[in-house]
Amino acid sequence: MGMRLRSSLRRGWSLLIAYILLSTLLLSVSLSEVSSKGRAFDRVPFYEARGGVICRDGRPINLFGLSWFGFETCDYVVHGLWAVNWRELLRQVKELGFNAIRIQSALPPSTELSLPA
């Protein structure tokens, strides 16, 4: 296997693992803020879209989001983590009134991740 293919595979796997870890982290942070009353199933918020309006329990909610870029770059990690702890970044996001984060990502072309036949 050539060096270029191994490097691409390593980068692809690193991206996938980082994406899964960050998704798990964000989900655990959001679920930790849910009330501890009731069964676990009852604590998970359910949302639905009705004519373009996001609703929770039939009541419309407002989403105030931001884009956290970096996964789509050659570094394959969200920007800012080299300067500030992720907990501090999420605290600042919440303090500024945001309740949604969009994480942009882009996988390398599938030809770079394909295994040799």
Backbone as a printed PyTorch tensor [residue, N CA C, xyz], in Angstrom:
tensor([[[  0.8580,  -1.1780,   0.0000],
         [  0.0000,   0.0000,   0.0000],
         [  0.9020,   1.2370,   0.0000]],

        [[  0.6260,   2.1620,  -0.8790],
         [  1.4550,   3.3510,  -1.0010],
         [  1.2930,   4.2950,   0.1790]],

        [[  2.3030,   5.1350,   0.3600],
         [  2.2780,   6.1100,   1.4700],
         [  1.0890,   7.0530,   1.3560]],

        [[  0.7740,   7.4650,   0.1330],
         [ -0.3250,   8.4080,  -0.0650],
         [ -1.6630,   7.7920,   0.3400]],

        [[ -1.8780,   6.5350,  -0.0280],
         [ -3.1170,   5.8470,   0.3140],
         [ -3.2140,   5.6420,   1.8230]],

        [[ -2.0950,   5.2300,   2.4550],
         [ -2.1040,   5.0590,   3.9110],
         [ -2.3810,   6.3730,   4.6180]],

        [[ -1.7880,   7.4400,   4.1410],
         [ -2.0130,   8.7560,   4.7250],
         [ -3.4770,   9.1730,   4.5740]],

        [[ -4.0600,   8.9210,   3.4050],
         [ -5.4660,   9.2590,   3.1800],
         [ -6.3810,   8.4290,   4.0600]],

        [[ -6.0730,   7.1390,   4.1940],
         [ -6.8750,   6.2730,   5.0600],
         [ -6.7900,   6.7240,   6.5110]],

        [[ -5.5860,   7.0350,   6.9600],
         [ -5.3920,   7.4880,   8.3380],
         [ -6.1610,   8.7850,   8.5820]],

        [[ -6.0940,   9.7010,   7.6330],
         [ -6.7970,  10.9750,   7.7460],
         [ -8.3130,  10.7560,   7.7630]],

        [[ -8.7960,   9.8600,   6.9000],
         [-10.2260,   9.5680,   6.8530],
         [-10.7310,   8.9580,   8.1430]],

        [[ -9.9750,   7.9970,   8.6700],
         [-10.3730,   7.3800,   9.9410],
         [-10.3030,   8.3900,  11.0800]],

        [[ -9.2910,   9.2370,  11.0760],
         [ -9.1770,  10.2750,  12.1090],
         [-10.3780,  11.2070,  12.0670]],

        [[-10.7820,  11.5830,  10.8630],
         [-11.9450,  12.4480,  10.7020],
         [-13.1980,  11.7810,  11.2390]],

        [[-13.4030,  10.5260,  10.8770],
         [-14.5820,   9.7960,  11.3330],
         [-14.6020,   9.6680,  12.8510]],

        [[-13.4870,   9.3120,  13.4490],
         [-13.4140,   9.1650,  14.9060],
         [-13.6410,  10.5060,  15.5930]],

        [[-13.0180,  11.5660,  15.0960],
         [-13.1980,  12.8890,  15.6930],
         [-14.6520,  13.3440,  15.5840]],

        [[-15.2770,  13.0850,  14.4480],
         [-16.6730,  13.4680,  14.2440],
         [-17.5850,  12.7200,  15.2120]],

        [[-17.3650,  11.4340,  15.3880],
         [-18.1630,  10.6290,  16.3110],
         [-17.9540,  11.1000,  17.7450]],

        [[-16.7050,  11.3610,  18.1240],
         [-16.4350,  11.8310,  19.4820],
         [-17.0820,  13.1810,  19.7620]],

        [[-16.9790,  14.1000,  18.8180],
         [-17.5770,  15.4180,  19.0200],
         [-19.0970,  15.3240,  19.0660]],

        [[-19.6900,  14.5110,  18.2140],
         [-21.1460,  14.3240,  18.2390],
         [-21.5940,  13.7540,  19.5660]],

        [[-20.8640,  12.7530,  20.0670],
         [-21.1800,  12.1550,  21.3680],
         [-21.0370,  13.1810,  22.4780]],

        [[-19.9820,  13.9870,  22.4090],
         [-19.7560,  15.0230,  23.4020],
         [-20.8980,  16.0330,  23.4250]],

        [[-21.2830,  16.5320,  22.2670],
         [-22.3550,  17.5200,  22.2000],
         [-23.6810,  16.9330,  22.6630]],

        [[-23.9520,  15.6730,  22.3240],
         [-25.1800,  15.0270,  22.7730],
         [-25.1700,  14.8600,  24.2840]],

        [[-24.0350,  14.4550,  24.8500],
         [-23.9770,  14.2580,  26.2980],
         [-24.1080,  15.5800,  27.0420]],

        [[-23.5360,  16.6480,  26.4920],
         [-23.6740,  17.9640,  27.1210],
         [-25.1310,  18.4080,  27.0940]],

        [[-25.8110,  18.2050,  25.9650],
         [-27.2010,  18.6420,  25.8740],
         [-28.1020,  17.7870,  26.7520]],

        [[-27.8340,  16.4860,  26.8580],
         [-28.6670,  15.6280,  27.7030],
         [-28.3970,  15.8500,  29.1830]],

        [[-27.1960,  16.3150,  29.5470],
         [-26.8920,  16.5470,  30.9530],
         [-27.6910,  17.7180,  31.5120]],

        [[-28.1860,  18.5860,  30.6390],
         [-28.9560,  19.7330,  31.0840],
         [-30.4340,  19.4200,  31.2330]],

        [[-30.8430,  18.2270,  30.7950],
         [-32.2400,  17.8330,  30.8930],
         [-32.5390,  17.4720,  32.3430]],

        [[-33.7220,  17.7730,  32.8100],
         [-34.1110,  17.4870,  34.1880],
         [-33.9250,  16.0140,  34.5180]],

        [[-33.5760,  15.7290,  35.7610],
         [-33.3430,  14.3470,  36.1730],
         [-34.6220,  13.6660,  36.6460]],

        [[-35.7660,  14.3230,  36.5250],
         [-37.0310,  13.7220,  36.9420],
         [-37.5420,  12.7760,  35.8780]],

        [[-38.2450,  11.7220,  36.3010],
         [-38.8850,  10.8160,  35.3550],
         [-37.9260,   9.8100,  34.7530]],

        [[-38.4460,   8.9890,  33.8700],
         [-37.6450,   7.9750,  33.1900],
         [-36.7470,   8.6440,  32.1450]],

        [[-35.7100,   7.9350,  31.7490],
         [-34.7820,   8.4850,  30.7500],
         [-35.5130,   8.8170,  29.4610]],

        [[-36.4590,   7.9720,  29.0450],
         [-37.2150,   8.2110,  27.8190],
         [-38.0030,   9.5050,  27.9150]],

        [[-38.5520,   9.8100,  29.0860],
         [-39.3410,  11.0200,  29.2750],
         [-38.4850,  12.2800,  29.2550]],

        [[-37.1940,  12.1630,  29.5390],
         [-36.3270,  13.3340,  29.6170],
         [-35.8140,  13.7870,  28.2610]],

        [[-35.8870,  12.9310,  27.2540],
         [-35.3700,  13.2830,  25.9290],
         [-36.3730,  14.2040,  25.2340]],

        [[-35.9380,  15.3950,  24.7960],
         [-36.8700,  16.3050,  24.1270],
         [-37.2130,  15.8150,  22.7190]],

        [[-38.4750,  15.9180,  22.3690],
         [-38.9200,  15.5370,  21.0380],
         [-39.3410,  16.7800,  20.2820]],

        [[-38.8880,  16.8780,  19.0600],
         [-39.1800,  18.0360,  18.2280],
         [-39.7990,  17.5610,  16.9180]],

        [[-40.6450,  18.3850,  16.3460],
         [-41.2150,  18.0880,  15.0380],
         [-41.3590,  19.3830,  14.2640]],

        [[-41.3650,  19.2650,  12.9670],
         [-41.5250,  20.4400,  12.1100],
         [-42.9530,  20.4860,  11.5950]],

        [[-43.5830,  21.6240,  11.7430],
         [-44.9420,  21.8350,  11.2400],
         [-44.9350,  23.0830,  10.3750]],

        [[-44.9650,  22.8880,   9.0910],
         [-44.9950,  24.0340,   8.1830],
         [-43.7930,  24.9410,   8.3340]],

        [[-42.6260,  24.3730,   8.5920],
         [-41.4170,  25.1800,   8.7090],
         [-41.1420,  25.6830,  10.1100]],

        [[-42.0400,  25.4220,  11.0740],
         [-41.8410,  25.8550,  12.4550],
         [-41.4510,  24.6320,  13.2790]],

        [[-40.3730,  24.7520,  14.0400],
         [-39.9470,  23.6520,  14.9090],
         [-40.7610,  23.7380,  16.1940]],

        [[-41.3710,  22.6140,  16.5880],
         [-42.2280,  22.6000,  17.7680],
         [-41.7460,  21.5740,  18.7770]],

        [[-41.9330,  21.8840,  20.0490],
         [-41.6970,  20.9470,  21.1420],
         [-42.9870,  20.8930,  21.9370]],

        [[-43.5320,  19.7140,  22.0490],
         [-44.8010,  19.5280,  22.7660],
         [-45.8910,  20.4340,  22.2070]],

        [[-45.8770,  20.6670,  20.9090],
         [-46.8930,  21.4970,  20.2760],
         [-46.6310,  22.9850,  20.3560]],

        [[-45.6390,  23.4110,  21.0940],
         [-45.3050,  24.8380,  21.2200],
         [-44.1070,  25.1670,  20.3390]],

        [[-44.1760,  26.2580,  19.5590],
         [-43.0370,  26.6300,  18.7120],
         [-41.8270,  27.0260,  19.5590]],

        [[-40.6440,  26.6870,  19.0710],
         [-39.4080,  27.0960,  19.7390],
         [-38.5500,  27.8580,  18.7420]],

        [[-37.6930,  28.6710,  19.2640],
         [-36.7750,  29.4480,  18.4320],
         [-35.3780,  28.8430,  18.5390]],

        [[-34.7720,  28.6090,  17.4020],
         [-33.4010,  28.1300,  17.3770],
         [-32.4840,  29.2880,  17.0070]],

        [[-31.4760,  29.4990,  17.8260],
         [-30.4660,  30.5140,  17.5740],
         [-29.1370,  29.7840,  17.4470]],

        [[-28.6770,  29.6230,  16.2150],
         [-27.5160,  28.7840,  15.9890],
         [-26.3170,  29.5180,  15.4350]],

        [[-25.2110,  28.8150,  15.4690],
         [-23.9800,  29.3010,  14.8810],
         [-23.3060,  28.1410,  14.1740]],

        [[-22.4080,  28.4610,  13.2800],
         [-21.6360,  27.4450,  12.5640],
         [-20.2490,  27.3640,  13.1820]],

        [[-19.8390,  26.1570,  13.5160],
         [-18.5040,  25.9360,  14.0700],
         [-17.7250,  25.1920,  12.9990]],

        [[-16.8560,  25.8810,  12.3030],
         [-16.1750,  25.2910,  11.1580],
         [-14.8590,  24.6440,  11.5740]],

        [[-14.3080,  23.8730,  10.6800],
         [-13.0090,  23.2520,  10.8930],
         [-12.9490,  21.8190,  10.4110]],

        [[-14.0340,  21.0520,  10.5660],
         [-14.0230,  19.6630,  10.1260],
         [-13.8500,  19.5570,   8.6110]],

        [[-14.2170,  20.6070,   7.8920],
         [-14.1100,  20.5500,   6.4350],
         [-12.7160,  20.9430,   5.9510]],

        [[-11.8320,  21.3130,   6.8550],
         [-10.4670,  21.6900,   6.4730],
         [ -9.5360,  20.4850,   6.5500]],

        [[ -8.3040,  20.6820,   6.1540],
         [ -7.3380,  19.5760,   6.1940],
         [ -6.9480,  19.1920,   7.6160]],

        [[ -7.2960,  20.0160,   8.6190],
         [ -7.0060,  19.6890,  10.0150],
         [ -8.0120,  18.6890,  10.5990]],

        [[ -9.2290,  18.6390,  10.0220],
         [-10.2880,  17.7250,  10.4640],
         [-10.6150,  17.8650,  11.9520]],

        [[-10.6310,  19.0880,  12.4490],
         [-11.0280,  19.3440,  13.8330],
         [-11.6230,  20.7450,  13.8820]],

        [[-12.6130,  20.9340,  14.7480],
         [-13.2380,  22.2520,  14.8290],
         [-12.2160,  23.2770,  15.3200]],

        [[-12.3260,  24.4780,  14.8120],
         [-11.3600,  25.5250,  15.1200],
         [-11.5770,  26.0930,  16.5180]],

        [[-10.4880,  26.5200,  17.1190],
         [-10.5310,  27.1740,  18.4160],
         [-10.1010,  26.2920,  19.5690]],

        [[-10.1130,  24.9700,  19.3730],
         [ -9.7850,  24.0710,  20.4780],
         [ -8.3140,  24.1270,  20.8680]],

        [[ -7.4630,  24.6710,  20.0160],
         [ -6.0530,  24.8060,  20.3620],
         [ -5.8400,  25.9850,  21.3110]],

        [[ -6.8250,  26.8790,  21.4040],
         [ -6.6660,  28.0850,  22.2150],
         [ -7.4910,  28.0620,  23.4950]],

        [[ -8.6580,  27.4010,  23.4620],
         [ -9.5760,  27.4140,  24.5960],
         [-10.1330,  26.0050,  24.7960]],

        [[-10.3260,  25.6240,  26.0350],
         [-10.9230,  24.3390,  26.3760],
         [-12.3240,  24.2500,  25.7960]],

        [[-12.7590,  23.0640,  25.3540],
         [-14.0790,  22.8960,  24.7340],
         [-15.2010,  23.2690,  25.7020]],

        [[-15.0170,  23.0050,  26.9880],
         [-16.0580,  23.3610,  27.9760],
         [-16.2430,  24.8810,  28.0360]],

        [[-15.1280,  25.6020,  27.9950],
         [-15.1790,  27.0620,  28.0120],
         [-15.8530,  27.5960,  26.7460]],

        [[-15.5300,  26.9930,  25.5980],
         [-16.1670,  27.4220,  24.3500],
         [-17.6800,  27.2070,  24.4100]],

        [[-18.1180,  26.0300,  24.8820],
         [-19.5530,  25.7660,  24.9660],
         [-20.2300,  26.6760,  25.9980]],

        [[-19.5200,  27.0080,  27.0870],
         [-20.0730,  27.9390,  28.0740],
         [-20.3000,  29.3130,  27.4430]],

        [[-19.3340,  29.7620,  26.6400],
         [-19.4650,  31.0520,  25.9650],
         [-20.6080,  31.0360,  24.9550]],

        [[-20.7570,  29.9310,  24.2330],
         [-21.8400,  29.8060,  23.2560],
         [-23.1810,  29.9260,  23.9680]],

        [[-23.3370,  29.2090,  25.0650],
         [-24.5890,  29.2570,  25.8310],
         [-24.8100,  30.6540,  26.4230]],

        [[-23.7520,  31.2490,  26.9470],
         [-23.8420,  32.5850,  27.5430],
         [-24.2910,  33.6390,  26.5270]],

        [[-23.9070,  33.4560,  25.2700],
         [-24.2860,  34.3940,  24.2070],
         [-25.7080,  34.1590,  23.6880]],

        [[-26.3800,  33.1220,  24.2210],
         [-27.7700,  32.8960,  23.8620],
         [-28.0120,  31.9120,  22.7300]],

        [[-26.9690,  31.2380,  22.2720],
         [-27.1530,  30.2480,  21.2100],
         [-27.6360,  28.9320,  21.8000]],

        [[-28.5280,  28.2470,  21.0850],
         [-29.0170,  26.9500,  21.5470],
         [-28.8720,  25.8750,  20.4790]],

        [[-28.1390,  26.1650,  19.4140],
         [-27.8970,  25.1810,  18.3500],
         [-26.5310,  25.4460,  17.7340]],

        [[-25.8260,  24.3500,  17.3960],
         [-24.5190,  24.4610,  16.7580],
         [-24.5320,  23.5990,  15.5040]],

        [[-24.1490,  24.1900,  14.3890],
         [-24.0130,  23.4480,  13.1360],
         [-22.5310,  23.1920,  12.9170]],

        [[-22.1790,  21.9250,  12.7960],
         [-20.7860,  21.5610,  12.5700],
         [-20.6500,  21.1330,  11.1220]],

        [[-19.8650,  21.8780,  10.3830],
         [-19.6620,  21.5890,   8.9680],
         [-18.6010,  20.5070,   8.8310]],

        [[-18.8090,  19.6140,   7.9040],
         [-17.8100,  18.5900,   7.6500],
         [-17.8230,  18.2280,   6.1830]],

        [[-16.7270,  17.7000,   5.7310],
         [-16.6180,  17.2340,   4.3540],
         [-15.6290,  16.0810,   4.3300]],

        [[-16.0960,  14.9360,   3.8920],
         [-15.2120,  13.7910,   3.7720],
         [-14.3750,  13.9210,   2.5100]],

        [[-13.1740,  13.3650,   2.5380],
         [-12.3790,  13.3640,   1.3100],
         [-13.1070,  12.5610,   0.2350]],

        [[-12.7960,  12.7890,  -1.0260],
         [-13.4370,  11.9850,  -2.0710],
         [-13.2520,  10.5060,  -1.8020]],

        [[-14.2560,   9.7190,  -2.1380],
         [-14.2320,   8.2900,  -1.8030],
         [-13.0480,   7.5670,  -2.4290]],

        [[-12.4990,   8.0920,  -3.4940],
         [-11.3430,   7.4390,  -4.1090],
         [-10.1310,   7.4930,  -3.1900]],

        [[-10.0560,   8.5030,  -2.3330],
         [ -8.9310,   8.6010,  -1.4080],
         [ -9.0750,   7.6330,  -0.2470]],

        [[-10.3120,   7.1980,   0.0580],
         [-10.5390,   6.3110,   1.1860],
         [-10.7250,   4.8580,   0.7660]],

        [[-10.7220,   4.5750,  -0.5370],
         [-10.9830,   3.2120,  -0.9870],
         [ -9.7760,   2.3180,  -0.7120]],

        [[-10.0750,   1.0740,  -0.4030],
         [ -9.0310,   0.0930,  -0.1590],
         [ -8.6090,  -0.5450,  -1.4710]],

        [[ -7.3530,  -0.9680,  -1.5620],
         [ -6.9250,  -1.6160,  -2.8010],
         [ -7.6560,  -2.9390,  -3.0050]],

        [[ -7.8970,  -3.3110,  -4.2490],
         [ -8.6270,  -4.5450,  -4.5560],
         [ -7.7740,  -5.7630,  -4.3170]]])
